[in-house]
Amino acid sequence: MMASPPVMSTRSGAIGIFGDLDGLILAIKELKSKGFTNLTVYSPVPRHEIDEVMDQGVSPVRRFTFIGGIIGCLTGFGIGIGMSYDWELIVGGKPINSLLIYVVLGFELTILFGALSTVLGMFLNSRLPKLRLAIGYDPRFSDDKFGVMAMGGPAQVGNAEQIMRAAGAEEVRDV
């Protein structure tokens, strides 16, 4: 007779559902103080209190905007200068390549490329499109409830559940 292999716990995280923002903030602070770094927060509306507690820093999307704007400006001036040398037209004794007339094109393409790269950066950084709902997502998070999901090993999950219940979670479940 063979011995069956030991049963491993499949718990990889816990999610707590909160009815008020204060309990959620308290739970996030406690989880962070206990060493939880992989937290996902669900909120029906954007709240600056959550941003302050999560302390995630500045979004990298601004770099996409800056790089897109620089590329757009260079493209605008490059197109104008390239076309002026391709079709040389001397008018009124002016030089073939006067940079002042390309400022408008450079400005417009700076705005266009900056805006398009901002949208691209937003999609890349938020990992959109998401074809499936996130693990642990509850439809109540889009209505009036807040949620926090803490990921970790089986021992950490039990600790996270206790912290969430102590903070006033209405419901705590495994993920």
Stockholm file with secondary structure:
# STOCKHOLM 1.0

chainA/1-175         MMASPPVMSTRSGAIGIFGDLDGLILAIKELKSKGFTNLTVYSPVPRHEIDEVMDQGVSPVRRFTFIGGIIGCLTGFGIGIGMSYDWELIVGGKPINSLLIYVVLGFELTILFGALSTVLGMFLNSRLPKLRLAIGYDPRFSDDKFGVMAMGGPAQVGNAEQIMRAAGAEEVRDV
#=GR chainA/1-175 SS CCCCCCCCCCCCEEEEEESSHHHHHHHHHHHHHTTCCCEEEECSSCCHHHHHHHTCCCCTHHHHHHHHHHHHHHHHHHHHHHHHHHSCCCCTTCCSCCGGGGHHHHHHHHHHHHHHHHHHHHHHHTTCCCSSCCTTCCGGGGTTCEEEEEECCHHHHHHHHHHHHHHTCSEEEEC
#=GC SS_cons         CCCCCCCCCCCCEEEEEESSHHHHHHHHHHHHHTTCCCEEEECSSCCHHHHHHHTCCCCTHHHHHHHHHHHHHHHHHHHHHHHHHHSCCCCTTCCSCCGGGGHHHHHHHHHHHHHHHHHHHHHHHTTCCCSSCCTTCCGGGGTTCEEEEEECCHHHHHHHHHHHHHHTCSEEEEC
//
